Amino acid sequence: MPAYDIRPKQLRALLLLLVLVPLIPVALMARFMSDMLKGDRVEAVARAQEFQAEVLSGALRSAPPLEGSQAERAARLYPHVRNYAQPSITVRIVDDSGRLLAGDDSQKGQLMAQERAPAGLEALVQLFLVKPEVIDEAVAGQRQVYLTTGAFTTLLVLGIAVLAAMAVSRQIRLQELKSTSVAIVAHELRTPLASMRMLVDTLREGRYRDEKQLREYLDLIAGENERLRRIAENFLIFSRLERGRQALDLEPVAPHAVAAQAVVPFSARLAAPGCIFTLDVPETLPEIRADREALAQVLANLLDNALKYTGEEKRIALRARAEAGALAFTVEDNGIGIAPDQRREIFEPFHQVDQRLSRTREGAGLGLAIVQRIVKAHGGEITVAGEPGKGSVFSVKILLA
């Protein structure tokens, strides 16, 4: 299978691997750091014990003559060894049975060294480290190096994994968009093409009553042709926006001029019986900084949506009002509305409230995706409100010039 034709299921499996595989080196790094820290502490303890053994050996070699009873000899040896030992070291002298002869028995700590007492005293001289944290402080610097190196390596591995996962996730999305777009385009093109073919065949065979019916058929063909043009135009605009090739020419624009341009393609449908259209965009509104053609496309797509998703009795309004530093266009309708949990999804490419290919409403599901991308390119914001069955209100905010 070619690399460019990887299926979404395979990509999802790869994405799962990219999430799980980095955990292995992270766990190994944590284990390695733990072992290294333990090894450093063991090594530091061994060095300290070796040093204390030398201290004790030197103290015993220089010990004064020991006379008297066992206890008296131990009492005379103890201060001598104590003078050699460090403050963090406790000195104990015990007989062969472990009974304390001299020294401090309250704090033992970790045994660092022990050796037989000089001749005349049958006992063991022991050195204990009272505060083991002294060793931890000795290896703290090395621990910091390990922790910094481990954290950097872990973040690097996770960062690479996140970037790879993002790339795979984007590839999954592109593959799904590709599959979805093919199905939707095929469906959307089939209906107008079939209608046009039937009408053309009818005209070619001369099966019409009079000039009036001929004109009706020609108008129907023109309408289907316009429908095809809108579908193709939406795909071209979306493609340019996705590739970042839709350059905007931002300049001061009058809001009422943008609104008037957006209404023109739908003038006949908005003036049809059963449709009440309100245009409330005063000429006194301040200018906005926008690309007139692109912003007109935004309002046109919102009007097209309003016409598409309202019933036989249509009430549609296009209004504009100035706010703090911005101007808000609103397109309101009395259509089917949008559930709160779908308000984010409707701006995704090819998403439609009715996902069935057998839906009666035309459209490839690109209108709102195009709207959102153009509005963001203007540095603006789009929001949607309303309730299912009670219509929708789309608001577009654009900065003033």
Order of alpha helices (4+ residues) and beta strands (2+ residues): alpha-alpha-alpha-beta-beta-beta-beta-alpha-alpha-alpha-beta-alpha-alpha-beta-beta-alpha-beta-beta-alpha-beta-beta
